[in-house]
Amino acid sequence: MVRVGAHTSIAGGAFNAVDEQVEYGGNCGQIFSHSPQVWQDPNIEDEEAAKFRELSEDNGVGPWVIHSSYLVNLCTPKDDLREKSLDSMQKEVDAADKLGIEYVNVHLGAHTGAGVDGGLDNAASVLDELDVPDGVTVLIESDAGSGTKLGGQFEHLATVRERTSLDIEFCLDTAHMFAAGYDLSTPEGVAETFAEFDDVVGFEDLACIHLNDSKHACGTNKDEHAHIGEGEIGEAGMRAFVNHDAVADVPFVLETPTEDGKSFAWNIERVRELRED
């Protein structure tokens, strides 16, 4: 059975994300533990966490991912931002442990002048300082690669894994990969991209996929998501991607728009239609 779900809201309590997921027809998912636009503690209450765990188990929803704050920048050369990023990530992995969530997902961030090598060193050193609870894994997400942001090349992911002592895994975002120049719009392009990822990183450390179509062309570095099969990646590319043997058991988490009368439920059903189980 394909694992596919969406990013859902914890408004009113983390457990509400489970009910929302079930409403969409999803069986895995992603949340923010707090507003991603500010530095803020998750503040998950014990009863709230217990109810989240119970509802997830009762409804067969999992795995779950916590997406870190947008303010976190692992690659930064600035000491104050580094400390804030480290503190925020520590609180995220602790919140994940409390909620029984397997993964915390984070972007590498931007080196802002430190250079690619310096930025990757910075990211690895922040990861080294995290005290990650047993049962929680930090995922580094692939990026669209605009400006000085790192993670747009598979080599960036592999290098951080080499340089950190933390056991990390990865989340590939289809819209980000496409924007960064990996052409997923044809079966041939999908096969070539997967072969390159396998060669550079390896599928044994791929834990999650953010499945999103792209509103912009390949290689534009523009990160704007479209409905599944209706963007520049298109139906043929998405069909080839979700049916590739390498991702047969990898959960798909959608961050698609909610526009044009098409909800997360529509996109989840679309994935199931494209998947040739």
Disulfide bonds with the S-S distance in Angstrom:
none
